[in-house]
Amino acid sequence: MTTRKLEKSEWSAFFNGVSKGLKDAQAEIEIASLKLGDQIEATWLPLYGVVYDPKDDIFEIALKGLDHLIQKPREVYLEEEAGKLVNVEIVDGDNNHQIVRFREPRGQS
């Protein structure tokens, strides 16, 4: 796996494209904070999209039944494996690390 930092000037365009490529994916959101410890916000819910709004300086991760907002993001790191996005780590203004993991949906049995 490779990890790289995404520059702020790339956030909007990158995530607009990624949301299309992650159609039908599922996501898990973990928040790692020195104050609160590690907490799972969502576990493998269908993903509708990830968007960065530069005007309001906010990320929105839209999942089925949950609209997760990350205000005043400072840094974004991408983890990719075999050309596919596996994780996005967003460090917010309070230095919380918000990790969004992606996976393909599992087939129904």
N, C-alpha and C positions, 0 to 999 in steps of 0.2 A: 504494500500500500504506500501511496505517496501523499504527503500533506503539503499544502501550499497556502500562503496567505493571499487573500483576494483584496486588491486595493479598493478603496471606497468609490473611486470613479467608475469601477466595473460592476458594482453591486446591482444596480437596476437592470442593466442589460443582461447580465449573467443569470439572475434569478428569473427574469421573464422567459428566457430560453430554457432554463432548467425545469420550470414548472410544466412546460409542454412535454419535455422528455421524461418526466416522472409520472405521467398520466397512469392511473391505475396502481400506483405504488402505495405502500403503507409507511407510516412514520411513527417513531417513538420520540418523545421529547423528555430530556433529562436536564434538570437545572442543578448546577454545582455552585454552591455559595459557601463562603467561609462562615457567614452568620447562621445559615440554615442547614448546612450539610448538603448531601445529594438527595434530590427528590425527583421522582418520576411524575411528570405532568400528564403524559398520555402514553398509552401502550398500544402500538401497532394498529392505529386507526387509519382508515382510508384518507389519503392526502388529496386535497383539492388544489393546493398551490402554495408557493413561497414567493412573497413580493416584498421589495424594499421601496418605500415611499420617501424620496429625498426631501420633499417639501416639509413633511412632518417628522423626518428623521426617525422612521419606525419600520421594523420588519413585521410582517404578518405571516404566520404559518396557519393556513386554513386546513383543518381536519374535520372529518365528519363529527359533528357535535361539539367542536371546540375551535375557537378562534384565538390563537396564542399570539400575543403582541410583545415585541421586544423594543423598548424605547431607548433612544440615544445609543445605538450600537457604536462601538469603538473599533472592533477588529472582527474579521471574518476569516475562518480557516476552513479549507475544503480537504476532505480525505477521499481519495479516489483509488479504485482497484480495477485493473483491467479496463480502464477508460470509463468506468461507471462511478457516479457519485455515491459514496457510502455514508458519509457523515458531513454535517456542516456544524461548526462550532462558532457561535456568535458571543462575543464578550460585550456585555452592555455597559452603560455608564456607571453602574454600581459595582463593576468588576465581577458580576455573576457570569458564569460560563454556561451558556444554553446550548445543549448538544441535540441536534436533530439527526436521528439515524433513519435511513431509508432501506426498504426491502421490497422485493416484488411480492405481490399477494400470493398466498399459497392456494393451490387448487382445492376445490371442494371434494370431499370423499363421499 
